[in-house]
Structure formats: structure tokens, C-alpha cells
Amino acid sequence: MIHEVDEVLKGLLKGGALAGSGVEVSLDAPTRDWAARRNAPALNAYLYDIREEVSRRERGTVAVTDDTGQVVRRRMPPRWFRLSYLVTAWTRQPQDEHRLLSAALATLLPREILPPAELPPALSALGLSVTLSVAGTQTESRSLAEIWSALGGELKPSLDLVALVPFPSYPEYDAGPPVTEGAVVRVRSVDGAQDTTRAHRPHHIEGGRRTR
């Protein structure tokens, strides 16, 4: 799922306010060597942290149905992960970098929720949205200064972009066949003089019509 989120963010940053600008969007680590090879304006979205959103972990199972609505499998609820990206602009002039960051903000702020229809097939199949948070309060254990120190570069303006993404849980379990016969309850009096039978017939589908 991570590489698919990479491509979604890359497409977002290339569009919006930067559509048609020709600005390169890179996912590489913004090290000194990488920066030295830049000869054109670029935006960099570096994935620096991956951790589970434990507060959203669910128990139980989720039903998987076929085209007729019958439950065919059961699977564990998806797990949610926070993917944290460091978004930086790279040009020859600080003012131009600030313009690129402003354009990135203008592009990302209206897209705080990405519905399933706008996601790649593997993510879209879960039927869940991906949420984006940009330039919020940093809650990760590593500070930006530590990240830049690890990259071997100097601290520069950046946007902290966090994507909250569902990840499918495995394994899936085959469900039993649907119930076709109802339950029968028989009640008999103590002396055996009265015998009452009650039957319940479940809903089922015949000829495309739901009946009792």
C-alpha cells in the first residue's frame, strides 16, 4: 500500500496549483548528493516515518459479500497507519522555494479526504477513504532537526504531510454456506396433552426476489 500512496501524493503535487509548471516531484531522500544533482525546480516528498494508528485498531471480523449479497468470506478489520512525509522545495532562490511550498499548500489543503473512487485499485477495494493532514502539529518521536541531521543536510522550510491509510489484515476465512432451512421449536406440556410446534423460515432469494 505504501508505494500506492506514494503515487497518489506524487500525482496530487504535480496537479493543482502546479499543473503544467514542469516542476519535478521526487520521493528520494533529500541528501546533499541528491540536492547537488538538481538543475531544475523540484518538490521532494520524503517518507520519513511509518507507524500504526493504534487508537483505530478494531476487533472482530468484517463480512465479504458476493454480487448477490451472500457472505462468502470473513476477514480481520484493516489496520490504519500514519505515513509521514517531509515536503520540501528546491530551487536556486529561497523566494522561489517559498512559492513552491505555497503552491503545494494550496494543492493539498482542499484534499484532506481522498475517497475510494480516487484511489488505486488495491486501496479502493477496501471502500475506505485516505485522509491527509498537512503542516499540523508534529507528534512523531523524531524532530525535524534530527531528520535533517540524519540526512546530512541543513535545516530548511518544509511541510509535514501525514497520510492516514488503511492496510488490509490477513488471513481471510471462508464463510459457511447460507442458511436455507428454518429453525423448529417444539413445546410440549408436562402431561404431554398439548404439543405446539413453531417454525421460522429465514429470508432467502428465489428468482432474484427476496421472499419469506
C-alpha positions as CSV (number, residue, x, y, z in Angstrom):
1,M,0.0,0.0,0.0
2,I,2.9,2.4,0.7
3,H,4.0,2.6,-2.9
4,E,0.4,3.3,-4.0
5,V,0.2,6.2,-1.5
6,D,3.5,7.5,-2.9
7,E,2.0,7.6,-6.4
8,V,-1.2,9.3,-5.2
9,L,0.7,12.1,-3.4
10,K,3.0,12.5,-6.4
11,G,0.0,12.9,-8.7
12,L,-1.6,15.4,-6.3
13,L,1.6,17.5,-6.1
14,K,2.0,17.6,-9.9
15,G,-1.5,18.8,-10.3
16,G,-3.5,21.6,-8.6
17,A,-1.6,24.8,-8.4
18,L,1.5,23.3,-10.0
19,A,-0.3,21.8,-13.1
20,G,1.6,22.4,-16.2
21,S,4.6,24.1,-14.4
22,G,7.0,21.3,-15.2
23,V,8.2,21.2,-11.6
24,E,9.8,17.8,-10.8
25,V,8.3,15.8,-7.9
26,S,10.7,13.4,-6.2
27,L,10.4,10.8,-3.5
28,D,14.1,10.4,-2.9
29,A,15.9,11.2,0.3
30,P,16.9,14.9,0.1
31,T,20.6,14.3,0.9
32,R,23.4,16.6,0.0
33,D,24.3,14.4,-3.0
34,W,20.7,14.5,-4.2
35,A,20.5,18.3,-3.8
36,A,23.7,18.8,-5.8
37,R,22.3,17.0,-8.8
38,R,19.2,19.3,-9.0
39,N,19.4,21.6,-12.1
40,A,15.6,22.5,-12.2
41,P,13.0,23.4,-9.6
42,A,11.7,20.4,-7.7
43,L,9.4,19.3,-4.9
44,N,10.5,16.5,-2.7
45,A,8.2,14.3,-0.6
46,Y,10.4,12.1,1.5
47,L,8.7,9.3,3.6
48,Y,10.5,9.5,6.9
49,D,8.2,7.7,9.4
50,I,5.7,4.8,9.3
51,R,3.7,3.8,12.4
52,E,0.4,2.3,13.3
53,E,-2.5,4.4,14.5
54,V,-3.2,2.1,17.4
55,S,-6.3,4.0,18.5
56,R,-8.1,2.9,15.3
57,R,-7.4,-0.8,15.7
58,E,-10.6,-2.9,15.7
59,R,-11.6,-6.3,16.9
60,G,-13.9,-8.9,15.3
61,T,-14.3,-9.7,11.6
62,V,-15.6,-8.0,8.5
63,A,-18.0,-9.8,6.2
64,V,-17.1,-10.0,2.5
65,T,-20.1,-10.5,0.2
66,D,-20.6,-11.5,-3.4
67,D,-22.7,-9.9,-6.1
68,T,-25.9,-11.4,-4.6
69,G,-25.2,-10.1,-1.1
70,Q,-24.3,-13.5,0.3
71,V,-21.4,-13.6,2.8
72,V,-18.6,-15.6,1.2
73,R,-15.6,-14.8,3.4
74,R,-14.7,-13.0,6.6
75,R,-11.6,-11.1,7.3
76,M,-10.0,-9.1,10.0
77,P,-10.7,-5.3,10.0
78,P,-8.0,-3.2,8.3
79,R,-5.2,-1.7,10.3
80,W,-4.5,2.0,10.0
81,F,-1.0,3.5,9.5
82,R,0.3,7.1,9.6
83,L,2.7,7.7,6.7
84,S,4.7,10.9,7.4
85,Y,6.3,12.8,4.5
86,L,8.7,15.7,4.6
87,V,7.8,18.0,1.7
88,T,10.5,20.5,0.7
89,A,11.1,22.8,-2.3
90,W,14.4,23.0,-4.1
91,T,15.4,26.0,-6.3
92,R,18.3,28.5,-6.5
93,Q,16.4,31.2,-4.6
94,P,14.7,31.0,-1.2
95,Q,11.8,33.1,-2.5
96,D,11.1,30.6,-5.3
97,E,11.2,27.8,-2.8
98,H,8.6,29.6,-0.7
99,R,6.4,30.0,-3.8
100,L,6.6,26.3,-4.4
101,L,5.7,25.4,-0.8
102,S,2.8,27.9,-1.1
103,A,1.6,26.1,-4.2
104,A,1.9,22.8,-2.5
105,L,-0.2,24.0,0.4
106,A,-2.8,25.4,-2.0
107,T,-2.9,22.0,-3.7
108,L,-3.1,19.8,-0.6
109,L,-5.3,21.7,1.8
110,P,-8.6,21.2,-0.2
111,R,-7.8,17.4,-0.5
112,E,-7.9,16.4,3.1
113,I,-10.1,13.4,2.3
114,L,-9.4,11.2,-0.7
115,P,-12.5,9.0,-1.4
116,P,-12.1,5.3,-2.6
117,A,-13.0,6.3,-6.2
118,E,-9.8,8.4,-6.4
119,L,-7.5,5.7,-5.0
120,P,-5.6,2.9,-6.8
121,P,-7.5,-0.4,-7.1
122,A,-5.9,-2.2,-4.1
123,L,-6.8,0.8,-1.8
124,S,-10.1,1.5,-3.5
125,A,-11.2,-2.2,-2.9
126,L,-11.3,-1.6,0.9
127,G,-14.0,1.0,0.4
128,L,-12.3,3.4,2.9
129,S,-11.0,7.0,2.4
130,V,-7.5,8.1,2.9
131,T,-7.1,11.3,5.0
132,L,-4.3,13.9,4.6
133,S,-3.1,16.3,7.2
134,V,-0.6,19.0,6.2
135,A,1.5,21.3,8.3
136,G,-0.1,20.1,11.5
137,T,1.4,19.8,15.0
138,Q,4.2,17.3,14.8
139,T,3.7,14.3,17.1
140,E,6.4,11.9,15.9
141,S,9.2,10.9,18.2
142,R,11.8,12.3,15.8
143,S,12.2,16.1,15.5
144,L,12.8,17.8,12.1
145,A,16.2,18.8,13.2
146,E,17.1,15.1,13.9
147,I,15.7,14.1,10.5
148,W,17.9,16.8,8.7
149,S,20.9,15.7,10.7
150,A,20.4,12.1,9.7
151,L,20.1,13.2,6.0
152,G,23.3,15.1,6.3
153,G,21.8,18.4,5.2
154,E,20.9,21.8,6.6
155,L,17.5,22.6,8.1
156,K,15.2,24.3,5.6
157,P,11.5,25.2,5.4
158,S,9.3,22.1,4.9
159,L,5.7,20.9,5.2
160,D,4.9,17.9,7.3
161,L,2.4,15.8,5.4
162,V,0.7,12.9,7.1
163,A,-1.5,10.3,5.3
164,L,-3.7,8.0,7.4
165,V,-4.0,4.9,5.3
166,P,-5.9,1.6,5.8
167,F,-3.9,-1.6,5.3
168,P,-5.7,-5.0,4.8
169,S,-5.3,-7.6,7.6
170,Y,-4.9,-11.3,6.8
171,P,-5.8,-14.1,6.8
172,E,-9.3,-14.3,5.3
173,Y,-11.7,-17.1,6.4
174,D,-14.2,-18.9,4.2
175,A,-17.7,-18.4,5.5
176,G,-20.1,-21.3,5.9
177,P,-23.0,-21.9,3.4
178,P,-26.1,-19.7,3.8
179,V,-28.9,-21.0,5.9
180,T,-31.7,-22.5,3.8
181,E,-33.9,-24.2,6.4
182,G,-35.5,-22.5,9.4
183,A,-35.4,-23.5,13.0
184,V,-38.2,-25.6,14.5
185,V,-39.1,-25.3,18.2
186,R,-41.4,-27.9,19.7
187,V,-43.1,-27.2,23.1
188,R,-44.9,-30.0,25.0
189,S,-46.8,-29.7,28.2
190,V,-45.7,-31.6,31.3
191,D,-48.5,-34.1,31.0
192,G,-48.0,-34.5,27.3
193,A,-51.5,-33.5,26.4
194,Q,-50.5,-30.5,24.3
195,D,-47.8,-30.4,21.6
196,T,-47.1,-27.0,20.0
197,T,-44.6,-26.6,17.1
198,R,-43.3,-23.2,15.9
199,A,-41.1,-22.9,12.8
200,H,-39.1,-19.9,11.5
201,R,-38.2,-19.8,7.8
202,P,-35.2,-17.5,7.0
203,H,-35.1,-14.9,4.3
204,H,-33.8,-16.3,1.1
205,I,-33.6,-15.3,-2.6
206,E,-35.5,-17.1,-5.3
207,G,-35.5,-15.9,-8.9
208,G,-33.9,-12.6,-7.9
209,R,-36.7,-11.7,-5.5
210,R,-36.4,-11.8,-1.7
211,T,-39.2,-13.9,-0.1
212,R,-40.1,-15.5,3.2
